[in-house]
Amino acid sequence: MSPISVRGLAVASASAVTAVGSVVGAASPGTTQTNDAEATAAGSTLLADLPAGQQAQVQTASLTQQADAQAVQADASARKGAEEAARRAAAETAVAKKEAAEKAAKERTEAKTAPAHSSAVVPAKSSYTVAEIQAIARQIVPSGQFQCFSNIVDRESGWNMQALNASSGAYGLMQALPGYKYAAAGSDWHTNPATQIKWGLNYMNSTYGSPCQAWSFWQTHHAY
C-alpha cells in the first residue's frame, strides 16, 4: 500500500470535526505545543494528499455538523419566542376579561339605581305619544342604560304600548309573553306605559344584569 493510501485511510477514519480542526490547527488535549504544531502540519498534508472526492466528503461532513448546530440553536430560539408570545397573549386575555368583568359589574350597579327613578309619578291619560312614553322611560331607566333599553323597545314594539303580536300573543312595549306578566309591576299595565317600562327594566336586570347586557344578547339572538 502506498504512503498516500495509508494517510487517506487515517483521515477517512477520523471525525469531520477532528479533520477540519487539524487543518486549522486545533489542539488535541494532552499534547505539547510542539506536538500540536507537528500534528497540524501533518494534518494539513494528509488532507491535501487526499483525493478531491474524499476532501469534499470531509468538508461536507463539517458543514453538515455546523448546519445541525445552527438548526438546534434556531429551534431553541423559536421555542423561546413562541413561549414569550403565549405569555403575552395570556396576559392580554386576562386583562380583557378583567375589564369586561369590571364593566359588567358597573352596569349592574348602575341598573340597581333604578328604584330611585321608578317612583316617578305618571299622570293617567287615555293615550300617549311616542315622545311622551320615551320621556317617561327616561325618568325610570338609569341614564347610562337608557340607550340600550331604547334600542330593544324600538325593535320590539316601536314604542307602541298596545303593540300585539298576532301569532305569539306578545304584548306592549316590551312584548311580554303573555301580556299579563306586566301585572307584576301594576294592575294598570293596559293603560300605563310606566308600568310596562318598570316591568321591562326589572326583567332585563334580573335576567341579564342590565339593559345593556340584554341589548348585547338581543343583537346576537334578535330576541331577549
Secondary structure, DSSP 8 states (H G I E B T S, - for coil): --HHHHHHHHHHHS-HHHHHHHHHT---TT--HHHHHHHHHHHHHHHHHS-HHHHHHHHHHHHHHHHHHHHHHHHHHHHHHHHHHHHHHHHHHHHHHHHHHHHHHHHHHHHTTTHHHHT------S---HHHHHHHHHHHS-HHHHHHHHHHHHHHTTT-TT-B-TTT--BTTTTBSSGGGGGGT-TTTTT-HHHHHHHHHHHHHHHHSSHHHHHHHHHHHS--
